[in-house]
Amino acid sequence: MRAQFVMSEIGVGLRRNLTMTIAVIVSVALSLALAGAAILLNDQVGNMRGYWDSKVEVSVYFCNKTDVTANIPGSNCAGGPATGPQMAAVQATLEKSGLVDQIYSETQEQNLQIFKQEQPNNPLLADVTAAGMESSFMIKLKDPQKYDEISGMVGGMPGVNTVQDQNEVLKPLFNLLNGAQVVAWTIMAIMLGVTMLLVVNTVRVSAFSRKRETGIMRLVGASNFYVQMPFIAEAAFAAVVGAALASGMLMAGKYLLVDHFLSKQISLINFIGWGPVFQVMPLILVIGVGMSSIAAFLTLRKYLRV
Amino acid sequence: MIRFDNVSKTYPKQNRPALDNVSLEIEKGEFVFLVGSSGSGKSTFLRLVLREERPSTGEVHVLGKDLAKLSNWKVPQMRRQLGTVFQDFRLLPNKTVGQNVAFALEVIGKSKSVINKVVPEVLELVGLADKQGRMPGELSGGEQQRVAIARAFVNRPMLLIADEPTGNLDPQNSVGIMKLLHRINQTGTTVLMATHDQEIVDQMRKRVIELDKGHLVRDQSRGVYGYQH
């Protein structure tokens, strides 16, 4: 096998078929970038799930002065702001239930600090005092699914304003992310399918335009491998270039979209770092090269028979 | 060299077999003409020898091998021991004469030093030593066919198959090609040539195999194109 001869054949093939080659490269790049993005989004959602699961799951908010006057239906604030003994009774009930892993008690003052920290630009901040905040219990459950039992147990106790399932709060976010993931996977699947078709067609055109060469090769006894290799190598080469472009797109996406936009807009979410991005790159390279080589190989089986 | 045992070939969706129960043997070193009108089965015969087709029934042996038992990946090895020449030359128009011949060696992985040695030798043999750097388009039909023969012969095959090699040539060039094939035959290479060219067959007085509608109707040593009526 003479590498130099094979390389020159590949070069001739790529140049002869330049427009198709460009189409394949772009198509491969887009589908691989999508594949990479979908994988990274998956990582991101997993990350966030883990992050939130390790945090508080249920919050019990106690009545404050405002709640008494507002008298929201379903709350038990008619008896005035929650008192120390009322809060102690709730805590005792929770501890007895055996469902609770950990209770973090937060006073009105602490909640004010948290509010200030998390939303420093909120226009309400100037008017809010500690008395306007609620005291709360942040509860970590042994089993995050047992929210209903906790809610039933302490929801009606005196001094309790609301019991909130944090997962319920996060549900829309996770639903959105899950939806985005489904969309990303679907578009990726379609793009990969289109790319496959494009590779098949390109190889077919390439094989057809070099029918004379391959016919002579077969006549003089070139092995199947030797006849097919330049075509497969062409497809693989286009895939490598496409994968490189896709890696570039992912890095640009991570740098511009995540680091310089999203993470500044949404401070609550802990975004993925560069590690997963670099892990995804070799993966999409393997997917791209494997996919187009296999597509090329299967096409050639049909069009370059001995 | 070539043996057909009761070989029949029917193509899909065809009622009449292209070859019908043909048995014959061609010995090493023979020069054989395969004649017959269009549709007589000449091309099918050659395609079976090259193993581009497989027989429907019967056995084809080429170079001592039963082609039915030859696995696909061994076919290229077998074809390296055959040379093939066609009516339409089948040269690569964007390569020079020398590169066309070298191509046959490159694609079977021969080294550059071997190629540089044997290409001029074989071009000398076919009388084109001075045309190595020319493009096929600059050559006459006869010269192009010589290049094709050089390419077929550069591996020193045991068997040379020629499918109407003079079909596109004027009588004068045809004679030149026949002289060349005769010389190649004298080096010990078996030559099997399908042709319509009555004059050539009559002149050469070699073995003639005639096919008609798939049947072997004549196998005559030192024969002529048609029966003398």
HADDOCK unambig.tbl for C-alpha pairs under 7 A between the chains (distance, minus, plus):
assign (segid A and resid 1 and name CA) (segid B and resid 109 and name CA) 4.64 0.50 0.50
assign (segid A and resid 2 and name CA) (segid B and resid 109 and name CA) 6.10 0.50 0.50
assign (segid A and resid 217 and name CA) (segid B and resid 104 and name CA) 6.79 0.50 0.50
assign (segid A and resid 217 and name CA) (segid B and resid 107 and name CA) 6.39 0.50 0.50
assign (segid A and resid 218 and name CA) (segid B and resid 76 and name CA) 6.96 0.50 0.50
assign (segid A and resid 219 and name CA) (segid B and resid 79 and name CA) 6.55 0.50 0.50
assign (segid A and resid 219 and name CA) (segid B and resid 84 and name CA) 7.00 0.50 0.50
assign (segid A and resid 220 and name CA) (segid B and resid 79 and name CA) 6.06 0.50 0.50
assign (segid A and resid 220 and name CA) (segid B and resid 80 and name CA) 5.57 0.50 0.50
assign (segid A and resid 220 and name CA) (segid B and resid 104 and name CA) 5.90 0.50 0.50
assign (segid A and resid 221 and name CA) (segid B and resid 76 and name CA) 4.01 0.50 0.50
assign (segid A and resid 221 and name CA) (segid B and resid 77 and name CA) 6.00 0.50 0.50
assign (segid A and resid 221 and name CA) (segid B and resid 79 and name CA) 4.72 0.50 0.50
assign (segid A and resid 221 and name CA) (segid B and resid 80 and name CA) 4.72 0.50 0.50
assign (segid A and resid 221 and name CA) (segid B and resid 108 and name CA) 6.71 0.50 0.50
assign (segid A and resid 222 and name CA) (segid B and resid 76 and name CA) 5.76 0.50 0.50
assign (segid A and resid 222 and name CA) (segid B and resid 107 and name CA) 5.39 0.50 0.50
assign (segid A and resid 222 and name CA) (segid B and resid 108 and name CA) 4.88 0.50 0.50
assign (segid A and resid 223 and name CA) (segid B and resid 76 and name CA) 5.39 0.50 0.50
assign (segid A and resid 226 and name CA) (segid B and resid 107 and name CA) 6.76 0.50 0.50
assign (segid A and resid 306 and name CA) (segid B and resid 52 and name CA) 6.88 0.50 0.50
